[in-house]
Amino acid sequence: MNNLVLYVTINYPSREKFFEILDVIEQFQVGYVEIGIPVKNPHLDGGVVRNTQELVFPTLTQEEIASVLKEVRRRYHFKVILMTYCEGIEHFQLGRLPTRLYDAILCVDKELEETDYSGLVHIFTNNLDQATVNELLASSSQFVYIVSGEGKTGEFEQLPDDYTKLLPYIKEHTQLPVFVGFGVKTPADVASILANGADGAIIGSEFIKRFNEAQLFGIVNYLRELEKVCKKSLLTKN
């Protein structure tokens, strides 16, 4: 499923379980994984993601991050996106990580220098002016991340459709795949995003929630549901 991006906090709920989750993701041939690097105050994230970060942060080190990423590179085929805040970049000195260990980094509250990292993923909202959109597109790699609507991750009652205003312009001005995230929960949400012209969806809080509720069994069933939607969309486009 190259049209799917999944978020998992590094070493959540333990290093062993984290890799078991990644084993399932690899089984379903998911294209991209956002590996969350925790911070003390993930202010843009909802309670589900916040709880994972609070569990992991106290014992995490830069050395452990590098060790985990080396193993990820050795075992899996999906693209690795590090997702964090400015606080995480500074606390763990992520700029010193070998760039071969990941494909891009997404910093949700600071624009990074392109030359310091293997690649950059930016978040796009309707609040950005056209010049800023063009500037961010020029330094984007892997995929373009459009926010479905304003708010915190995992705290939407239903999927917003604000992204449909920005999507046509983004699609016209980039050759990268364009994904929609924030509030994506159900297979119906993913189907709607694909039907509206996006290339795929980004799922974080709901994926973790499914794991919390039923462990690996929960995410296997969830990914089976999503796989049906993604395959149906691919057949429709072809």
N, CA, C and O of each residue as an XYZ file, in Angstrom:
952
protein
N       0.832     -1.202      0.000
C       0.000      0.000      0.000
C       0.867      1.253      0.000
O       1.094      1.872      1.039
N       1.342      1.608     -1.181
C       2.189      2.792     -1.305
C       1.421      4.086     -1.052
O       2.024      5.146     -0.886
N       0.086      3.998     -1.022
C      -0.719      5.202     -0.780
C      -1.114      5.345      0.684
O      -2.112      5.987      1.013
N      -0.316      4.737      1.556
C      -0.600      4.824      2.981
C       0.656      5.200      3.757
O       1.741      4.670      3.515
N       0.480      6.133      4.701
C       1.539      6.525      5.636
C       1.030      6.240      7.039
O      -0.062      6.676      7.403
N       1.807      5.515      7.828
C       1.411      5.209      9.196
C       2.389      5.824     10.180
O       3.596      5.848      9.943
N       1.855      6.322     11.289
C       2.690      6.904     12.346
C       2.808      5.930     13.517
O       1.817      5.360     13.972
N       4.043      5.751     13.995
C       4.287      4.961     15.203
C       5.391      5.663     15.991
O       6.433      5.996     15.428
N       5.175      5.891     17.283
C       6.223      6.467     18.125
C       7.332      5.445     18.337
O       7.060      4.280     18.629
N       8.561      5.872     18.193
C       9.702      4.970     18.327
C       9.661      4.243     19.690
O       9.428      4.855     20.733
N       9.891      2.945     19.641
C       9.971      2.099     20.843
C       8.690      2.051     21.666
O       8.720      1.745     22.858
N       7.564      2.355     21.023
C       6.288      2.233     21.737
C       5.643      0.892     21.439
O       5.612      0.476     20.281
N       5.123      0.197     22.455
C       5.233      0.485     23.891
C       6.553     -0.008     24.503
O       6.854      0.266     25.665
N       7.319     -0.730     23.708
C       8.672     -1.172     24.059
C       9.402     -1.380     22.744
O       8.777     -1.410     21.684
N      10.703     -1.522     22.805
C      11.437     -1.744     21.556
C      10.979     -3.035     20.881
O      10.796     -3.073     19.664
N      10.797     -4.083     21.667
C      10.366     -5.366     21.100
C       9.013     -5.245     20.424
O       8.846     -5.709     19.296
N       8.039     -4.630     21.092
C       6.705     -4.483     20.528
C       6.698     -3.541     19.335
O       5.949     -3.746     18.380
N       7.525     -2.516     19.390
C       7.656     -1.585     18.275
C       8.032     -2.318     16.997
O       7.458     -2.065     15.938
N       8.991     -3.218     17.095
C       9.403     -3.968     15.908
C       8.357     -4.993     15.488
O       8.263     -5.329     14.307
N       7.578     -5.490     16.428
C       6.477     -6.371     16.048
C       5.430     -5.598     15.251
O       4.858     -6.125     14.297
N       5.183     -4.366     15.638
C       4.268     -3.508     14.875
C       4.815     -3.270     13.473
O       4.076     -3.354     12.492
N       6.099     -2.976     13.379
C       6.711     -2.748     12.071
C       6.684     -4.007     11.210
O       6.569     -3.919      9.988
N       6.788     -5.164     11.834
C       6.688     -6.422     11.080
C       5.332     -6.518     10.383
O       5.246     -6.941      9.231
N       4.285     -6.125     11.085
C       2.941     -6.147     10.494
C       2.842     -5.136      9.359
O       2.290     -5.432      8.299
N       3.378     -3.946      9.589
C       3.363     -2.911      8.551
C       4.082     -3.394      7.295
O       3.610     -3.175      6.179
N       5.206     -4.040      7.478
C       5.959     -4.574      6.339
C       5.166     -5.652      5.617
O       5.195     -5.734      4.389
N       4.464     -6.470      6.371
C       3.649     -7.540      5.795
C       2.621     -6.985      4.809
O       2.319     -7.615      3.795
N       2.088     -5.805      5.116
C       1.076     -5.199      4.252
C       1.682     -4.253      3.206
O       0.958     -3.562      2.489
N       2.999     -4.234      3.131
C       3.718     -3.447      2.116
C       3.303     -1.968      2.131
O       3.086     -1.355      1.086
N       3.201     -1.426      3.327
C       2.910      0.001      3.477
C       4.104      0.807      2.960
O       5.254      0.436      3.193
N       3.828      1.906      2.260
C       4.889      2.646      1.592
C       5.769      3.484      2.497
O       6.974      3.593      2.270
N       5.167      4.083      3.535
C       5.897      5.043      4.372
C       5.519      4.845      5.845
O       4.368      4.556      6.174
N       6.503      5.007      6.709
C       6.247      5.001      8.147
C       6.854      6.259      8.756
O       8.046      6.529      8.605
N       6.006      7.024      9.449
C       6.493      8.149     10.235
C       6.871      7.615     11.619
O       6.009      7.167     12.376
N       8.145      7.665     11.934
C       8.608      7.239     13.241
C       8.693      8.473     14.129
O       9.518      9.359     13.908
N       7.830      8.516     15.132
C       7.761      9.681     16.002
C       8.905      9.718     16.994
O       9.148      8.747     17.710
N       9.605     10.837     17.036
C      10.648     11.080     18.036
C      10.017     11.939     19.123
O       9.670     13.090     18.862
N       9.860     11.413     20.331
C       9.057     12.092     21.356
C       9.696     13.351     21.923
O      10.911     13.540     21.871
N       8.843     14.196     22.460
C       9.272     15.411     23.164
C       8.441     15.518     24.441
O       7.472     14.781     24.622
N       8.823     16.434     25.319
C       8.090     16.607     26.576
C       6.697     17.182     26.341
O       5.751     16.840     27.051
N       6.574     18.062     25.339
C       5.294     18.720     25.109
C       4.904     18.678     23.636
O       5.123     19.647     22.909
N       4.331     17.566     23.191
C       3.873     17.474     21.794
C       2.546     18.209     21.617
O       1.490     17.584     21.519
N       2.608     19.537     21.576
C       1.411     20.362     21.719
C       0.437     20.278     20.550
O      -0.716     20.686     20.691
N       0.860     19.767     19.415
C      -0.054     19.646     18.286
C      -0.703     18.268     18.205
O      -1.548     18.020     17.345
N      -0.302     17.377     19.104
C      -0.822     16.018     19.090
C      -1.896     15.828     20.140
O      -1.866     16.448     21.203
N      -2.845     14.960     19.827
C      -3.897     14.636     20.769
C      -3.439     13.646     21.825
O      -2.266     13.275     21.883
N      -4.378     13.226     22.658
C      -4.043     12.408     23.807
C      -3.432     11.068     23.484
O      -2.553     10.607     24.212
N      -3.872     10.418     22.404
C      -3.365      9.085     22.073
C      -1.873      9.129     21.784
O      -1.106      8.352     22.354
N      -1.458     10.030     20.905
C      -0.036     10.142     20.568
C       0.746     10.692     21.753
O       1.860     10.246     22.027
N       0.172     11.651     22.451
C       0.849     12.239     23.619
C       1.206     11.158     24.648
O       2.302     11.171     25.208
N       0.301     10.247     24.889
C       0.552      9.190     25.866
C       1.710      8.290     25.448
O       2.497      7.853     26.288
N       1.813      8.013     24.150
C       2.929      7.175     23.688
C       4.254      7.888     23.904
O       5.250      7.273     24.284
N       4.253      9.194     23.656
C       5.499      9.950     23.795
C       5.906     10.085     25.257
O       7.090     10.027     25.588
N       4.928     10.265     26.120
C       5.233     10.369     27.551
C       5.843      9.079     28.086
O       6.673      9.114     28.995
N       5.440      7.948     27.532
C       5.984      6.665     27.961
C       7.432      6.482     27.519
O       8.263      5.980     28.276
N       7.723      6.891     26.295
C       9.027      6.596     25.689
C      10.096      7.631     26.041
O      11.259      7.280     26.240
N       9.708      8.891     26.118
C      10.680      9.981     26.212
C      11.703      9.839     27.340
O      12.888     10.072     27.099
N      11.307      9.470     28.553
C      12.266      9.499     29.666
C      13.496      8.618     29.489
O      14.553      8.925     30.040
N      13.381      7.526     28.730
C      14.509      6.590     28.613
C      15.178      6.615     27.243
O      16.116      5.857     26.998
N      14.700      7.485     26.345
C      15.233      7.498     24.983
C      16.502      8.337     24.886
O      16.604      9.388     25.519
N      17.470      7.875     24.094
C      18.713      8.606     23.849
C      18.984      8.661     22.355
O      18.370      7.934     21.574
N      19.909      9.527     21.963
C      20.297      9.592     20.556
C      20.902      8.266     20.103
O      20.674      7.825     18.977
N      21.668      7.638     20.980
C      22.293      6.355     20.642
C      21.235      5.288     20.380
O      21.374      4.475     19.466
N      20.179      5.296     21.188
C      19.106      4.326     20.996
C      18.352      4.604     19.695
O      17.987      3.671     18.979
N      18.121      5.863     19.393
C      17.462      6.210     18.130
C      18.267      5.681     16.951
O      17.708      5.063     16.045
N      19.565      5.916     16.955
C      20.427      5.445     15.871
C      20.405      3.928     15.774
O      20.359      3.375     14.676
N      20.438      3.254     16.917
C      20.413      1.795     16.937
C      19.124      1.254     16.342
O      19.144      0.307     15.555
N      18.003      1.858     16.721
C      16.707      1.435     16.194
C      16.638      1.660     14.688
O      16.180      0.788     13.949
N      17.086      2.813     14.234
C      17.005      3.130     12.807
C      17.895      2.208     11.977
O      17.539      1.847     10.855
N      19.036      1.832     12.514
C      19.899      0.876     11.808
C      19.184     -0.459     11.615
O      19.256     -1.064     10.546
N      18.501     -0.904     12.648
C      17.763     -2.165     12.543
C      16.586     -2.037     11.584
O      16.297     -2.963     10.826
N      15.906     -0.895     11.615
C      14.801     -0.660     10.686
C      15.293     -0.737      9.246
O      14.659     -1.379      8.409
N      16.397     -0.101      8.957
C      16.956     -0.119      7.609
C      17.311     -1.537      7.168
O      17.137     -1.900      6.005
N      17.805     -2.324      8.105
C      18.235     -3.689      7.785
C      17.050     -4.606      7.498
O      17.161     -5.528      6.690
N      15.920     -4.358      8.153
C      14.820     -5.325      8.116
C      13.673     -4.980      7.175
O      12.927     -5.871      6.767
N      13.513     -3.678      6.814
C      12.288     -3.290      6.133
C      12.538     -2.516      4.843
O      13.633     -2.017      4.584
N      11.460     -2.438      4.039
C      11.546     -1.777      2.738
C      10.845     -0.424      2.700
O      11.092      0.357      1.781
N       9.976     -0.118      3.671
C       9.236      1.139      3.625
C      10.167      2.334      3.828
O      11.252      2.215      4.398
N       9.708      3.486      3.344
C      10.442      4.737      3.536
C      10.274      5.208      4.980
O       9.192      5.111      5.559
N      11.352      5.712      5.539
C      11.366      6.125      6.942
C      11.342      7.652      7.043
O      12.250      8.328      6.560
N      10.299      8.183      7.674
C      10.182      9.615      7.909
C      10.249      9.846      9.421
O       9.424      9.319     10.166
N      11.213     10.618      9.865
C      11.265     10.976     11.278
C      10.343     12.161     11.510
O      10.433     13.171     10.813
N       9.451     12.036     12.498
C       8.511     13.111     12.777
C       8.705     13.584     14.215
O       8.657     12.792     15.156
N       8.925     14.889     14.367
C       9.180     15.422     15.702
C       8.933     16.914     15.727
O       8.398     17.490     14.779
N       9.336     17.535     16.835
C       9.266     18.981     17.015
C      10.693     19.534     17.083
O      11.662     18.777     17.141
N      10.803     20.849     17.074
C      12.110     21.484     17.228
C      12.791     21.006     18.513
O      14.002     20.792     18.554
N      11.987     20.848     19.546
C      12.515     20.350     20.827
C      13.187     18.987     20.671
O      14.246     18.741     21.249
N      12.566     18.104     19.887
C      13.133     16.771     19.673
C      14.415     16.805     18.875
O      15.351     16.056     19.156
N      14.459     17.677     17.877
C      15.665     17.812     17.060
C      16.840     18.282     17.903
O      17.957     17.784     17.766
N      16.577     19.234     18.768
C      17.647     19.780     19.605
C      18.027     18.825     20.741
O      19.210     18.617     21.011
N      17.027     18.250     21.400
C      17.305     17.388     22.550
C      18.099     16.145     22.150
O      19.028     15.742     22.850
N      17.729     15.545     21.027
C      18.386     14.316     20.582
C      19.445     14.565     19.498
O      20.040     13.626     18.970
N      19.666     15.843     19.178
C      20.678     16.214     18.177
C      20.506     15.393     16.892
O      21.439     14.749     16.413
N      19.302     15.439     16.363
C      18.981     14.616     15.198
C      19.769     15.020     13.956
O      19.938     14.221     13.035
N      20.248     16.261     13.933
C      21.064     16.696     12.810
C      22.374     15.938     12.696
O      23.023     15.969     11.651
N      22.767     15.260     13.765
C      24.012     14.486     13.755
C      23.806     13.028     13.352
O      24.772     12.283     13.188
N      22.542     12.622     13.193
C      22.291     11.256     12.757
C      22.787     11.064     11.329
O      22.630     11.966     10.506
N      23.379      9.922     11.011
C      23.736      9.644      9.614
C      22.492      9.695      8.737
O      21.492      9.045      9.045
N      22.539     10.450      7.661
C      21.351     10.623      6.825
C      20.926      9.332      6.128
O      19.794      9.225      5.657
N      21.823      8.360      6.062
C      21.464      7.084      5.441
C      20.443      6.303      6.261
O      19.856      5.341      5.766
N      20.228      6.709      7.516
C      19.340      5.967      8.404
C      17.864      6.317      8.219
O      16.999      5.636      8.771
N      17.565      7.358      7.459
C      16.174      7.747      7.249
C      16.059      8.469      5.916
O      17.065      8.883      5.339
N      14.832      8.619      5.428
C      14.606      9.197      4.099
C      14.224     10.673      4.140
O      14.483     11.410      3.189
N      13.619     11.099      5.224
C      13.260     12.515      5.368
C      12.872     12.762      6.810
O      12.652     11.829      7.583
N      12.792     14.034      7.158
C      12.381     14.417      8.508
C      11.258     15.440      8.409
O      11.264     16.309      7.537
N      10.300     15.323      9.311
C       9.181     16.250      9.367
C       9.204     16.904     10.738
O       8.995     16.241     11.754
N       9.455     18.190     10.764
C       9.437     18.965     12.004
C       8.183     19.826     11.977
O       8.039     20.688     11.110
N       7.280     19.597     12.917
C       5.957     20.207     12.820
C       5.916     21.671     13.234
O       4.938     22.361     12.946
N       6.958     22.161     13.903
C       6.891     23.540     14.388
C       8.094     24.388     14.011
O       8.306     25.448     14.601
N       8.892     23.943     13.036
C      10.025     24.743     12.588
C      10.413     24.329     11.164
O      10.405     23.145     10.828
N      10.749     25.315     10.341
C      11.228     25.023      8.994
C      12.727     24.743      9.064
O      13.494     25.584      9.532
N      13.143     23.581      8.608
C      14.530     23.150      8.709
C      15.316     23.492      7.454
O      14.743     23.749      6.396
N      16.639     23.492      7.589
C      17.523     23.699      6.443
C      17.657     22.396      5.661
O      18.027     21.363      6.219
N      17.361     22.454      4.396
C      17.336     21.256      3.556
C      18.678     20.528      3.549
O      18.711     19.299      3.498
N      19.780     21.269      3.599
C      21.106     20.667      3.476
C      21.522     19.863      4.703
O      22.480     19.093      4.634
N      20.821     20.027      5.825
C      21.221     19.371      7.068
C      20.620     17.982      7.242
O      20.982     17.269      8.178
N      19.704     17.583      6.355
C      18.972     16.334      6.538
C      18.863     15.593      5.204
O      19.128     16.157      4.142
N      18.471     14.331      5.280
C      18.392     13.544      4.050
C      17.255     14.003      3.151
O      17.293     13.779      1.942
N      16.269     14.627      3.715
C      15.135     15.165      2.974
C      14.153     15.787      3.940
O      14.241     15.567      5.148
N      13.211     16.568      3.417
C      12.234     17.250      4.265
C      10.813     16.950      3.803
O      10.518     16.950      2.608
N       9.944     16.697      4.769
C       8.505     16.652      4.515
C       7.895     17.841      5.236
O       8.147     18.058      6.422
N       7.098     18.605      4.519
C       6.461     19.787      5.101
C       4.964     19.560      5.264
O       4.360     18.770      4.539
N       4.382     20.257      6.216
C       2.937     20.233      6.411
C       2.323     21.458      5.748
O       2.767     22.585      5.967
N       1.297     21.225      4.936
C       0.637     22.301      4.196
C      -0.781     22.499      4.714
O      -1.524     21.539      4.918
N      -1.145     23.775      4.927
C      -2.492     24.123      5.358
C      -3.032     25.242      4.476
O      -2.292     25.856      3.708
N      -4.323     25.496      4.597
C      -4.946     26.574      3.826
C      -4.491     27.951      4.272
O      -4.733     28.936      3.574
N      -3.840     28.036      5.417
C      -3.381     29.331      5.929
C      -2.122     29.835      5.231
O      -1.760     31.003      5.380
N      -1.457     28.978      4.480
C      -0.221     29.379      3.804
C      -0.535     30.187      2.553
O      -1.468     29.869      1.816
N       0.259     31.243      2.317
C       0.075     31.989      1.071
C       0.759     31.234     -0.071
O       1.538     30.310      0.160
N       0.457     31.637     -1.287
C       0.935     30.906     -2.454
C       2.456     30.886     -2.539
O       3.037     29.868     -2.917
N       3.102     31.977     -2.200
C       4.563     32.037     -2.255
C       5.188     31.031     -1.288
O       6.165     30.362     -1.623
N       4.623     30.932     -0.101
C       5.139     29.985      0.885
C       4.900     28.554      0.433
O       5.774     27.701      0.588
N       3.737     28.286     -0.118
C       3.448     26.948     -0.647
C       4.481     26.558     -1.700
O       5.015     25.450     -1.678
N       4.754     27.476     -2.618
C       5.720     27.185     -3.675
C       7.123     26.948     -3.109
O       7.849     26.069     -3.574
N       7.488     27.731     -2.115
C       8.802     27.590     -1.488
C       8.940     26.235     -0.795
O       9.963     25.561     -0.916
N       7.903     25.855     -0.075
C       7.941     24.570      0.631
C       7.915     23.388     -0.339
O       8.573     22.375     -0.103
N       7.164     23.515     -1.414
C       7.136     22.449     -2.414
C       8.518     22.235     -3.024
O       8.907     21.106     -3.323
N       9.246     23.318     -3.201
C      10.569     23.226     -3.834
C      11.557     22.447     -2.984
O      12.495     21.851     -3.512
N      11.354     22.446     -1.665
C      12.284     21.733     -0.786
C      11.681     20.448     -0.218
O      12.246     19.850      0.697
N      10.538     20.023     -0.756
C       9.884     18.818     -0.258
C      10.476     17.568     -0.891
O      10.946     17.588     -2.028
N      10.444     16.480     -0.127
C      10.854     15.185     -0.666
C       9.919     14.101     -0.143
O       9.213     14.301      0.846
N       9.921     12.975     -0.800
C       9.117     11.790     -0.450
C       7.626     11.998     -0.717
O       7.065     11.321     -1.578
N       6.975     12.910     -0.006
C       5.560     13.188     -0.256
C       5.200     14.553      0.306
O       5.953     15.146      1.078
N       4.037     15.036     -0.098
C       3.500     16.301      0.411
C       2.391     15.974      1.411
O       1.520     15.149      1.137
N       2.431     16.622      2.560
C       1.502     16.368      3.657
C       0.525     17.537      3.750
O       0.901     18.635      4.159
N      -0.730     17.298      3.369
C      -1.770     18.310      3.510
C      -2.627     17.978      4.731
O      -3.093     16.849      4.885
N      -2.825     18.960      5.585
C      -3.656     18.780      6.775
C      -5.130     18.856      6.376
O      -5.541     19.762      5.651
N      -5.915     17.899      6.858
C      -7.328     17.854      6.483
C      -8.098     19.064      7.005
O      -9.026     19.547      6.357
N      -7.701     19.550      8.188
C      -8.354     20.702      8.793
C      -7.582     21.142     10.020
O      -6.655     20.453     10.446
N      -7.942     22.258     10.585
C      -7.233     22.794     11.738
C      -7.637     22.056     13.023
O      -8.814     21.769     13.241
N      -6.658     21.760     13.853
C      -6.924     21.084     15.111
C      -5.774     20.194     15.511
O      -4.711     20.237     14.892
N      -5.971     19.374     16.551
C      -4.955     18.443     17.007
C      -5.214     17.065     16.426
O      -6.357     16.686     16.168
N      -4.131     16.321     16.223
C      -4.279     14.987     15.666
C      -5.113     14.121     16.607
O      -4.973     14.179     17.829
N      -5.981     13.322     16.001
C      -6.754     12.365     16.785
C      -7.935     12.937     17.529
O      -8.575     12.218     18.295
N      -8.253     14.213     17.332
C      -9.328     14.820     18.117
C     -10.462     15.382     17.260
O     -11.216     16.241     17.716
N     -10.587     14.900     16.016
C     -11.679     15.317     15.147
C     -12.857     14.357     15.312
O     -12.668     13.144     15.399
N     -14.066     14.904     15.354
C     -15.263     14.066     15.387
C     -15.438     13.348     14.051
O     -15.794     12.170     14.007
N     -15.185     14.073     12.972
C     -15.237     13.479     11.647
C     -14.176     14.144     10.779
O     -13.670     15.216     11.108
N     -13.851     13.502      9.680
C     -12.783     14.006      8.819
C     -13.175     15.331      8.174
O     -14.177     15.391      7.462
N     -12.399     16.402      8.411
C     -12.676     17.679      7.726
C     -12.377     17.564      6.234
O     -11.642     16.673      5.808
N     -12.948     18.467      5.447
C     -12.655     18.471      4.015
C     -12.014     19.784      3.570
O     -12.041     20.129      2.389
N     -11.434     20.518      4.534
C     -10.775     21.777      4.187
C      -9.667     21.572      3.163
O      -9.377     22.466      2.367
N      -9.048     20.394      3.184
C      -7.911     20.113      2.290
C      -8.284     20.183      0.818
O      -7.415     20.382     -0.031
N      -9.563     20.023      0.502
C      -9.970     20.017     -0.902
C      -9.772     21.373     -1.569
O      -9.747     21.462     -2.797
N      -9.631     22.430     -0.771
C      -9.387     23.764     -1.331
C      -7.954     23.889     -1.854
O      -7.711     24.509     -2.889
N      -7.015     23.291     -1.124
C      -5.595     23.415     -1.458
C      -5.108     22.309     -2.381
O      -4.147     22.492     -3.128
N      -5.766     21.176     -2.328
C      -5.305     19.990     -3.055
C      -5.082     20.198     -4.550
O      -4.038     19.788     -5.056
N      -6.014     20.817     -5.284
C      -5.793     20.965     -6.730
C      -4.533     21.752     -7.065
O      -3.802     21.395     -7.989
N      -4.277     22.825     -6.315
C      -3.076     23.630     -6.578
C      -1.810     22.818     -6.306
O      -0.864     22.847     -7.094
N      -1.800     22.094     -5.185
C      -0.629     21.279     -4.843
C      -0.383     20.229     -5.924
O       0.750     20.041     -6.367
N      -1.435     19.555     -6.340
C      -1.298     18.504     -7.358
C      -0.743     19.054     -8.662
O       0.006     18.378     -9.368
N      -1.116     20.281     -8.969
C      -0.673     20.898    -10.219
C       0.793     21.317    -10.167
O       1.440     21.444    -11.207
N       1.321     21.533     -8.958
C       2.655     22.109     -8.841
C       3.694     21.188     -8.212
O       4.755     21.650     -7.791
N       3.407     19.912     -8.146
C       4.414     18.962     -7.670
C       4.222     17.613     -8.344
O       3.114     17.253     -8.739
N       5.313     16.876     -8.469
C       5.236     15.513     -8.974
C       5.286     14.497     -7.833
O       5.192     13.292     -8.064
N       5.435     14.987     -6.609
C       5.438     14.104     -5.454
C       4.023     13.623     -5.155
O       3.058     14.321     -5.467
N       3.883     12.442     -4.556
C       2.547     12.031     -4.112
C       2.037     12.963     -3.026
O       2.806     13.434     -2.188
N       0.747     13.225     -3.046
C       0.133     14.149     -2.104
C      -0.780     13.367     -1.166
O      -1.741     12.734     -1.605
N      -0.471     13.415      0.130
C      -1.216     12.671      1.135
C      -1.940     13.628      2.077
O      -1.501     14.755      2.308
N      -3.051     13.154      2.609
C      -3.857     13.933      3.550
C      -3.837     13.259      4.912
O      -4.044     12.050      5.017
N      -3.585     14.047      5.961
C      -3.554     13.525      7.319
C      -4.305     14.414      8.287
O      -4.809     15.467      7.897
N      -4.388     14.005      9.550
C      -5.138     14.642     10.637
C      -6.596     14.190     10.573
O      -7.327     14.563      9.655
N      -7.007     13.398     11.534
C      -8.396     12.985     11.637
C      -8.798     11.823     10.763
O      -9.984     11.505     10.672
N      -7.832     11.172     10.107
C      -8.143     10.031      9.247
C      -8.303      8.795     10.142
O      -7.371      8.413     10.850
N      -9.467      8.184     10.106
C      -9.745      7.052     10.995
C     -10.219      5.811     10.256
O      -9.621      4.742     10.384
N     -11.268      5.945      9.499
C     -11.951      4.779      8.943
C     -11.543      4.521      7.493
O     -11.010      5.404      6.822
N     -11.801      3.296      7.019
C     -11.614      3.039      5.585
C     -12.422      3.997      4.713
O     -11.993      4.365      3.620
N     -13.592      4.397      5.203
C     -14.415      5.361      4.453
C     -13.700      6.699      4.331
O     -13.799      7.359      3.297
N     -12.980      7.111      5.377
C     -12.195      8.343      5.319
C     -11.138      8.250      4.222
O     -10.959      9.178      3.434
N     -10.450      7.128      4.186
C      -9.400      6.926      3.176
C     -10.013      6.915      1.787
O      -9.465      7.513      0.862
N     -11.140      6.242      1.632
C     -11.817      6.199      0.334
C     -12.202      7.597     -0.129
O     -12.068      7.929     -1.306
N     -12.683      8.418      0.811
C     -13.068      9.794      0.488
C     -11.871     10.613      0.037
O     -11.952     11.361     -0.936
N     -10.758     10.468      0.752
C      -9.532     11.198      0.399
C      -9.053     10.819     -0.997
O      -8.675     11.684     -1.787
N      -9.070      9.535     -1.293
C      -8.635      9.080     -2.617
C      -9.600      9.540     -3.703
O      -9.176      9.919     -4.795
N     -10.894      9.509     -3.408
C     -11.902      9.941     -4.382
C     -11.797     11.428     -4.680
O     -12.148     11.871     -5.773
N     -11.314     12.200     -3.712
C     -11.173     13.647     -3.898
C      -9.890     14.026     -4.629
O      -9.632     15.207     -4.858
N      -9.092     13.041     -4.990
C      -7.933     13.314     -5.842
C      -6.585     13.240     -5.171
O      -5.563     13.401     -5.838
N      -6.545     12.998     -3.855
C      -5.253     12.830     -3.184
C      -4.668     11.464     -3.538
O      -5.382     10.558     -3.969
N      -3.374     11.339     -3.349
C      -2.700     10.081     -3.679
C      -2.732      9.078     -2.534
O      -2.476      7.892     -2.744
N      -3.044      9.541     -1.325
C      -3.065      8.623     -0.202
C      -3.394      9.329      1.095
O      -3.688     10.524      1.116
N      -3.339      8.566      2.180
C      -3.738      9.065      3.494
C      -2.655      8.789      4.524
O      -1.855      7.863      4.384
N      -2.652      9.623      5.569
C      -1.722      9.500      6.690
C      -2.543      9.202      7.941
O      -3.475      9.937      8.267
N      -2.194      8.123      8.639
C      -2.954      7.704      9.813
C      -2.010      7.545     10.994
O      -1.007      6.836     10.911
N      -2.338      8.211     12.093
C      -1.493      8.129     13.281
C      -2.255      7.665     14.502
O      -2.123      6.516     14.924
N      -3.054      8.555     15.073
C      -3.753      8.260     16.326
C      -4.626      7.017     16.224
O      -4.633      6.187     17.133
N      -5.354      6.884     15.133
C      -6.257      5.741     15.002
C      -5.499      4.429     14.910
O      -5.951      3.413     15.439
N      -4.351      4.439     14.246
C      -3.533      3.224     14.144
C      -3.051      2.800     15.531
O      -3.116      1.624     15.890
N      -2.570      3.768     16.298
C      -2.103      3.471     17.657
C      -3.273      3.022     18.530
O      -3.135      2.104     19.338
N      -4.412      3.668     18.366
C      -5.600      3.292     19.134
C      -5.985      1.844     18.868
O      -6.314      1.113     19.802
N      -5.950      1.423     17.617
C      -6.279      0.033     17.279
C      -5.304     -0.938     17.938
O      -5.697     -2.010     18.397
N      -4.038     -0.554     17.979
C      -3.048     -1.398     18.658
C      -3.329     -1.452     20.157
O      -3.297     -2.525     20.760
N      -3.602     -0.304     20.749
C      -3.865     -0.264     22.190
C      -5.071     -1.120     22.576
O      -5.103     -1.722     23.649
N      -6.054     -1.162     21.691
C      -7.289     -1.885     21.999
C      -7.158     -3.392     21.818
O      -7.735     -4.164     22.585
N      -6.400     -3.814     20.805
C      -6.353     -5.257     20.506
C      -4.975     -5.726     20.059
O      -4.847     -6.784     19.443
N      -3.954     -4.951     20.364
C      -2.568     -5.342     20.065
C      -2.393     -5.655     18.571
O      -3.030     -5.017     17.733
N      -1.548     -6.617     18.234
C      -1.240     -6.881     16.829
C      -2.477     -7.349     16.063
O      -2.639     -7.032     14.885
N      -3.336     -8.095     16.726
C      -4.582     -8.550     16.096
C      -5.400     -7.355     15.617
O      -5.996     -7.392     14.541
N      -5.421     -6.311     16.414
C      -6.193     -5.129     16.055
C      -5.671     -4.423     14.828
O      -6.449     -4.013     13.967
N      -4.352     -4.276     14.737
C      -3.824     -3.544     13.573
C      -3.823     -4.412     12.313
O      -3.913     -3.883     11.205
N      -3.723     -5.737     12.465
C      -3.839     -6.614     11.295
C      -5.223     -6.475     10.678
O      -5.353     -6.308      9.465
N      -6.246     -6.541     11.501
C      -7.619     -6.395     10.990
C      -7.851     -5.020     10.387
O      -8.517     -4.884      9.361
N      -7.293     -3.999     11.034
C      -7.443     -2.630     10.534
C      -6.780     -2.484      9.164
O      -7.365     -1.905      8.248
N      -5.580     -3.001      9.026
C      -4.867     -2.890      7.753
C      -5.529     -3.714      6.655
O      -5.451     -3.355      5.480
N      -6.164     -4.792      7.019
C      -6.926     -5.559      6.023
C      -8.073     -4.733      5.478
O      -8.351     -4.761      4.279
N      -8.743     -3.993      6.359
C      -9.836     -3.128      5.933
C      -9.323     -2.019      5.008
O      -9.931     -1.726      3.979
N      -8.213     -1.419      5.384
C      -7.640     -0.339      4.575
C      -7.128     -0.862      3.242
O      -7.219     -0.177      2.223
N      -6.592     -2.068      3.249
C      -6.055     -2.658      2.019
C      -7.144     -2.809      0.960
O      -6.897     -2.583     -0.224
N      -8.336     -3.186      1.383
C      -9.445     -3.334      0.437
C      -9.764     -2.008     -0.247
O      -9.994     -1.956     -1.455
N      -9.774     -0.941      0.546
C     -10.074      0.388      0.005
C      -8.984      0.837     -0.962
O      -9.275      1.359     -2.038
N      -7.740      0.634     -0.575
C      -6.619      1.062     -1.419
C      -6.583      0.293     -2.735
O      -6.319      0.872     -3.788
N      -6.845     -0.994     -2.676
C      -6.856     -1.805     -3.900
C      -8.011     -1.407     -4.804
O      -7.855     -1.340     -6.024
N      -9.165     -1.142     -4.213
C     -10.324     -0.731     -5.000
C     -10.064      0.586     -5.700
O     -10.436      0.757     -6.861
N      -9.430      1.515     -5.012
C      -9.104      2.808     -5.617
C      -8.128      2.651     -6.768
O      -8.254      3.311     -7.800
N      -7.151      1.770     -6.582
C      -6.157      1.541     -7.636
C      -6.807      0.945     -8.879
O      -6.481      1.335    -10.000
N      -7.723      0.002     -8.684
C      -8.426     -0.602     -9.804
C      -9.301      0.413    -10.524
O      -9.407      0.387    -11.750
N      -9.925      1.304     -9.770
C     -10.770      2.343    -10.359
C      -9.963      3.298    -11.231
O     -10.394      3.680    -12.319
N      -8.779      3.680    -10.733
C      -7.930      4.602    -11.497
C      -7.393      3.962    -12.758
O      -7.214      4.629    -13.777
N      -7.138      2.670    -12.689
C      -6.613      1.961    -13.874
C      -7.715      1.612    -14.867
O      -7.441      1.018    -15.910
